[in-house]
Amino acid sequence: MIALHAGPAPAPRRQLFVGTALAGAAIITLFGGMLATWMRMRTNALDATGEWLPRKIIVPEVPTNVILIAFLPLVIFGQWAVYAARRDDRANAGLALGLTALMGLAVINGMVFAFNQIKLPLAGGAYNSMFYAITGTFVLFVMIGVAFTAVCLFRYLGGRSAEREIVSAHALYWYVLAAVYTAVWLVVFVTK
């Protein structure tokens, strides 16, 4: 009897990476809308009263600038994890993922420090509401990123080192957050 050889294995679909890309597009869209609303409300307030930033409120620029700078090593560590995972270097992948989590926690710490420094009441006008809506949502997504890093670390180092897609998706998520924070930093913390 003549039998045919098995066909080639199907190409990987990369569902996790595509899902992360779609989630990243949704995050960018969300923050784009929030920042557009911020700029619209700022323009309306400046036209009506001539001021947008409440009096006696000083936006702390040092911690917000440090957070922006912290995203550079954060995305480098995320990409280092992808590089190490593709070469089956578990030690460097684990180190890179651990450092990524540490930098993510540093970003959260910097935002909490900025919240404490600004001393802006939650209720007090459009500026206050929009400030906490944008920055609070960003902190939430950074917390999700730290959790994503922990899951990625445990899955990759826990014996599923053949699944490199999660490490690539993880790096993509942090690239999206770095781009989003750059826009938030420019609109909310620099332009005010």
ChimeraX attribute file (.defattr): number of C-alpha atoms within 10 A of each C-alpha:
attribute: neighborCount
match mode: 1-to-1
recipient: residues
	/A:1	2
	/A:2	4
	/A:3	5
	/A:4	5
	/A:5	6
	/A:6	6
	/A:7	6
	/A:8	6
	/A:9	6
	/A:10	6
	/A:11	6
	/A:12	7
	/A:13	8
	/A:14	13
	/A:15	12
	/A:16	15
	/A:17	19
	/A:18	13
	/A:19	12
	/A:20	19
	/A:21	16
	/A:22	12
	/A:23	14
	/A:24	19
	/A:25	12
	/A:26	12
	/A:27	18
	/A:28	17
	/A:29	13
	/A:30	15
	/A:31	18
	/A:32	15
	/A:33	12
	/A:34	17
	/A:35	18
	/A:36	13
	/A:37	13
	/A:38	20
	/A:39	16
	/A:40	12
	/A:41	16
	/A:42	19
	/A:43	14
	/A:44	14
	/A:45	16
	/A:46	13
	/A:47	11
	/A:48	10
	/A:49	8
	/A:50	11
	/A:51	13
	/A:52	18
	/A:53	17
	/A:54	13
	/A:55	7
	/A:56	9
	/A:57	11
	/A:58	12
	/A:59	19
	/A:60	15
	/A:61	15
	/A:62	11
	/A:63	19
	/A:64	21
	/A:65	15
	/A:66	14
	/A:67	24
	/A:68	18
	/A:69	14
	/A:70	17
	/A:71	23
	/A:72	13
	/A:73	13
	/A:74	25
	/A:75	22
	/A:76	17
	/A:77	23
	/A:78	27
	/A:79	23
	/A:80	20
	/A:81	30
	/A:82	25
	/A:83	18
	/A:84	19
	/A:85	24
	/A:86	18
	/A:87	12
	/A:88	14
	/A:89	14
	/A:90	17
	/A:91	13
	/A:92	17
	/A:93	27
	/A:94	19
	/A:95	16
	/A:96	23
	/A:97	29
	/A:98	19
	/A:99	19
	/A:100	29
	/A:101	24
	/A:102	15
	/A:103	21
	/A:104	25
	/A:105	16
	/A:106	17
	/A:107	24
	/A:108	19
	/A:109	15
	/A:110	20
	/A:111	20
	/A:112	15
	/A:113	14
	/A:114	18
	/A:115	18
	/A:116	11
	/A:117	15
	/A:118	14
	/A:119	12
	/A:120	19
	/A:121	11
	/A:122	13
	/A:123	10
	/A:124	10
	/A:125	12
	/A:126	15
	/A:127	21
	/A:128	15
	/A:129	14
	/A:130	18
	/A:131	17
	/A:132	17
	/A:133	13
	/A:134	17
	/A:135	18
	/A:136	15
	/A:137	15
	/A:138	20
	/A:139	18
	/A:140	12
	/A:141	16
	/A:142	21
	/A:143	17
	/A:144	14
	/A:145	21
	/A:146	23
	/A:147	14
	/A:148	19
	/A:149	26
	/A:150	16
	/A:151	15
	/A:152	23
	/A:153	22
	/A:154	14
	/A:155	16
	/A:156	22
	/A:157	14
	/A:158	9
	/A:159	10
	/A:160	11
	/A:161	18
	/A:162	10
	/A:163	14
	/A:164	21
	/A:165	21
	/A:166	24
	/A:167	31
	/A:168	22
	/A:169	23
	/A:170	27
	/A:171	26
	/A:172	19
	/A:173	25
	/A:174	27
	/A:175	20
	/A:176	19
	/A:177	20
	/A:178	21
	/A:179	14
	/A:180	19
	/A:181	20
	/A:182	16
	/A:183	17
	/A:184	22
	/A:185	19
	/A:186	11
	/A:187	15
	/A:188	19
	/A:189	15
	/A:190	13
	/A:191	9
	/A:192	15
